[in-house]
Amino acid sequence: MSSPDLLLDVLRGRLRAAGITYKQLSARIGMSESSVKRMFGQRDMTLSRLAEICKVSGIALEDVLRGAADATPHADALTLVQETSLVAHPRLLLMAICCLGHWSIEQVLETYNLSEPEAIVLLAELDRLGVIELKPLNRYSLRVSNAFRWLPDGPVQRFFREHVVSDYFGGSFDGAGETLLFLPARLSQPSAQELVARIQQLAAELARLHQNDRRLPAQERDGFTLLLGFRSWEFAAFTALRRAPAEPSHQIGPRNK
């Protein structure tokens, strides 16, 4: 489905939610009801008409545009080439992570020691790589979905393991909204698969909350990172203490006399 089609579908949904019929809308914009129906049916609407309909209906145009952007299918992961390009330039990786957190360029400049021209160049490079779509006034939309994941054992995950994990676990995890759990267990494969499914649900819930809280002022939000790992594993120092497997016993039969 193209972006114009998505815009009209979102607009139609907003009108329905507001209880506005085609007949009521036609009276507000000075068109016949049949022309309004034809405009939506043929999906033929100018941007100025879209803005007019939003205005007379009390619907924020930005809300319609954002709804269409959120509904646009996007990739759940980057390619190997994209991730390799990010880790090759730490500042580019920083900007990518800021974009995934929906930071504005103003927030990035206030927080990090980057010049505005440098930040714009980084955004342009992310656009070239297909991570974002750069728009006028240095605004952007993501080209990845809310279910975005870094590639398993890809360049970014390897970069995180080498440079980030020790820094992440160096904290005390005792702040508001923080926790650290280390829970060993012996499970069957079906139980392990069930837990993996639950972890994926948790990741989806994090994405939902992240999306919802975008509407809040920046000062009411803080940066949180969920780091999850679940695998069959034993600490190497503990493995070294394991008893050697018993030698198989050899049955010795009675000797022939």
C-alpha positions as CSV (number, residue, x, y, z in Angstrom):
1,M,0.0,0.0,0.0
2,S,1.4,3.4,-1.0
3,S,1.8,6.3,1.3
4,P,-1.1,8.3,-0.2
5,D,-3.4,5.3,0.3
6,L,-2.2,5.0,3.9
7,L,-2.9,8.7,4.5
8,L,-6.5,8.4,3.3
9,D,-7.1,5.2,5.3
10,V,-5.8,6.9,8.5
11,L,-7.9,10.0,7.7
12,R,-11.0,7.9,7.2
13,G,-10.4,6.2,10.5
14,R,-9.9,9.5,12.3
15,L,-13.2,10.8,10.7
16,R,-15.0,7.7,11.8
17,A,-13.7,7.9,15.3
18,A,-14.9,11.5,15.5
19,G,-18.3,10.5,14.3
20,I,-18.1,12.6,11.1
21,T,-20.1,11.2,8.1
22,Y,-19.4,11.9,4.4
23,K,-22.6,14.1,4.4
24,Q,-21.4,16.2,7.3
25,L,-17.9,16.5,5.8
26,S,-19.3,17.6,2.4
27,A,-21.2,20.4,4.0
28,R,-18.1,21.6,5.8
29,I,-15.9,21.8,2.8
30,G,-18.5,22.9,0.2
31,M,-18.6,19.7,-1.9
32,S,-21.4,17.3,-2.7
33,E,-21.6,14.1,-0.8
34,S,-21.1,12.0,-3.9
35,S,-17.9,14.0,-4.8
36,V,-16.6,13.4,-1.3
37,K,-17.3,9.7,-1.6
38,R,-15.6,9.6,-5.0
39,M,-12.6,11.4,-3.7
40,F,-12.1,8.8,-1.0
41,G,-13.1,5.9,-3.2
42,Q,-10.7,6.8,-6.0
43,R,-8.0,7.8,-3.5
44,D,-7.5,11.1,-5.3
45,M,-6.9,14.0,-2.8
46,T,-4.5,16.9,-2.9
47,L,-2.4,17.9,0.2
48,S,-4.3,21.2,0.5
49,R,-7.6,19.3,0.5
50,L,-6.3,16.9,3.1
51,A,-5.2,19.9,5.3
52,E,-8.6,21.5,4.8
53,I,-10.5,18.3,5.9
54,C,-8.3,18.0,8.9
55,K,-8.9,21.6,9.9
56,V,-12.8,21.6,9.5
57,S,-12.9,18.2,11.3
58,G,-10.7,19.2,14.3
59,I,-8.2,16.5,13.4
60,A,-4.5,17.3,13.7
61,L,-2.8,16.9,10.3
62,E,0.4,15.9,12.1
63,D,-1.6,13.0,13.8
64,V,-2.7,11.8,10.4
65,L,0.8,12.0,9.0
66,R,2.3,10.2,12.0
67,G,-0.4,7.5,11.8
68,A,0.4,6.8,8.2
69,A,4.1,6.7,9.0
70,D,3.5,4.2,11.8
71,A,1.4,2.0,9.6
72,T,3.9,1.9,6.8
73,P,5.6,-1.6,6.6
74,H,9.3,-1.4,7.6
75,A,12.1,-3.9,8.0
76,D,12.6,-5.5,11.4
77,A,16.4,-5.5,11.0
78,L,19.2,-3.8,9.0
79,T,21.3,-5.6,6.5
80,L,24.9,-6.8,7.2
81,V,26.2,-3.9,5.0
82,Q,24.1,-1.3,6.9
83,E,25.3,-2.5,10.3
84,T,28.9,-2.7,9.2
85,S,28.8,0.9,8.0
86,L,27.4,1.9,11.4
87,V,30.1,0.3,13.6
88,A,32.8,1.6,11.3
89,H,31.9,5.1,12.4
90,P,31.0,5.4,16.1
91,R,29.4,8.8,15.7
92,L,27.2,7.5,13.0
93,L,26.2,4.6,15.3
94,L,25.5,7.2,18.0
95,M,23.2,9.1,15.7
96,A,21.5,5.9,14.6
97,I,20.7,5.0,18.2
98,C,19.4,8.5,18.8
99,C,17.2,8.2,15.8
100,L,15.9,4.8,17.0
101,G,15.0,6.7,20.3
102,H,13.2,9.4,18.2
103,W,15.5,12.2,19.3
104,S,15.2,15.5,17.5
105,I,18.4,17.0,16.1
106,E,18.0,19.7,18.7
107,Q,18.1,17.1,21.5
108,V,21.2,15.5,20.0
109,L,23.0,18.8,19.8
110,E,22.1,19.8,23.4
111,T,23.3,16.4,24.7
112,Y,26.4,15.5,22.6
113,N,29.5,17.4,21.5
114,L,28.5,17.5,17.8
115,S,28.2,20.6,15.6
116,E,25.0,21.2,13.6
117,P,26.7,20.6,10.2
118,E,28.2,17.4,11.5
119,A,24.9,16.2,12.8
120,I,23.2,17.0,9.5
121,V,25.9,15.0,7.6
122,L,25.3,12.1,9.9
123,L,21.5,12.2,9.3
124,A,22.2,12.4,5.5
125,E,24.4,9.3,5.7
126,L,21.7,7.4,7.7
127,D,19.3,8.4,4.9
128,R,21.7,7.1,2.3
129,L,22.0,3.9,4.2
130,G,18.2,3.5,4.3
131,V,18.0,3.7,8.1
132,I,15.9,6.9,8.1
133,E,14.1,9.1,5.6
134,L,15.4,12.6,6.0
135,K,12.8,15.3,5.6
136,P,12.9,19.2,5.5
137,L,14.1,21.1,8.5
138,N,16.3,18.1,9.5
139,R,13.3,16.0,10.5
140,Y,13.2,12.3,9.7
141,S,11.1,9.1,9.9
142,L,12.5,5.7,10.6
143,R,12.7,3.0,7.9
144,V,12.6,0.2,10.5
145,S,9.7,-1.2,12.4
146,N,8.8,-1.0,16.1
147,A,9.9,-4.6,16.3
148,F,13.4,-3.7,15.2
149,R,16.3,-6.0,16.3
150,W,20.0,-5.8,15.6
151,L,21.2,-8.8,13.6
152,P,22.0,-11.9,15.8
153,D,25.8,-12.0,16.2
154,G,26.0,-9.2,13.6
155,P,28.4,-6.3,13.6
156,V,26.5,-4.2,16.1
157,Q,26.0,-7.0,18.6
158,R,29.7,-7.9,18.4
159,F,30.5,-4.2,18.9
160,F,28.3,-4.1,22.0
161,R,29.8,-7.2,23.4
162,E,33.3,-5.8,23.0
163,H,32.8,-2.2,24.0
164,V,29.4,-1.8,25.8
165,V,28.5,-4.8,27.9
166,S,31.1,-4.3,30.6
167,D,30.1,-0.6,30.9
168,Y,26.4,-1.5,31.1
169,F,26.9,-4.0,33.9
170,G,29.2,-1.7,35.7
171,G,26.2,0.1,37.1
172,S,24.5,-0.7,40.4
173,F,20.9,-1.2,39.0
174,D,19.4,0.3,42.1
175,G,17.9,3.4,40.5
176,A,14.2,4.1,40.0
177,G,12.8,1.7,37.4
178,E,16.0,-0.4,37.3
179,T,16.5,-4.0,38.1
180,L,19.1,-6.8,37.5
181,L,18.2,-10.5,37.7
182,F,20.4,-13.5,37.3
183,L,18.2,-16.6,37.5
184,P,19.8,-20.0,36.6
185,A,17.4,-22.9,35.9
186,R,17.4,-26.4,34.4
187,L,14.7,-26.6,31.7
188,S,13.5,-28.9,29.0
189,Q,13.8,-27.6,25.4
190,P,10.0,-27.0,25.2
191,S,10.1,-24.9,28.4
192,A,13.1,-23.0,27.0
193,Q,11.3,-22.2,23.8
194,E,8.2,-21.1,25.8
195,L,10.4,-18.6,27.7
196,V,12.0,-17.3,24.5
197,A,8.4,-16.6,23.3
198,R,7.7,-14.7,26.5
199,I,10.9,-12.7,26.1
200,Q,9.8,-11.7,22.6
201,Q,6.5,-10.6,24.0
202,L,8.4,-8.4,26.6
203,A,10.4,-6.8,23.8
204,A,7.1,-6.1,21.9
205,E,5.7,-4.5,25.1
206,L,8.8,-2.3,25.4
207,A,8.3,-1.2,21.8
208,R,4.7,-0.3,22.5
209,L,5.6,1.7,25.6
210,H,8.4,3.5,23.7
211,Q,5.9,4.4,21.0
212,N,3.2,5.6,23.4
213,D,5.6,7.8,25.4
214,R,6.8,9.6,22.3
215,R,3.8,11.9,22.9
216,L,5.2,13.0,26.3
217,P,7.5,16.1,26.7
218,A,11.2,15.2,26.4
219,Q,11.8,16.2,30.0
220,E,9.4,13.6,31.2
221,R,11.3,10.7,29.5
222,D,14.7,9.2,30.3
223,G,16.9,6.7,28.4
224,F,16.5,3.1,29.5
225,T,18.1,0.0,27.9
226,L,16.8,-3.5,28.2
227,L,19.6,-6.1,27.7
228,L,18.3,-9.7,27.6
229,G,20.2,-12.9,27.1
230,F,19.0,-16.5,27.5
231,R,21.0,-19.5,26.5
232,S,22.4,-22.8,27.6
233,W,25.5,-21.7,29.4
234,E,27.8,-22.4,32.4
235,F,30.4,-20.1,33.8
236,A,33.8,-21.4,32.5
237,A,35.3,-21.4,36.1
238,F,32.5,-23.6,37.2
239,T,32.8,-25.9,34.2
240,A,36.5,-26.4,35.2
241,L,35.3,-27.8,38.5
242,R,33.1,-30.5,37.0
243,R,34.0,-34.1,37.7
244,A,35.4,-36.0,34.7
245,P,32.9,-38.4,33.3
246,A,33.2,-41.9,34.7
247,E,35.0,-44.4,32.6
248,P,32.6,-47.0,31.2
249,S,32.9,-50.2,33.2
250,H,34.0,-53.4,31.4
251,Q,32.2,-56.5,32.5
252,I,34.7,-59.3,33.1
253,G,33.1,-62.7,32.7
254,P,34.1,-65.8,34.6
255,R,37.2,-67.5,33.4
256,N,37.0,-70.9,31.8
257,K,38.4,-73.6,33.9
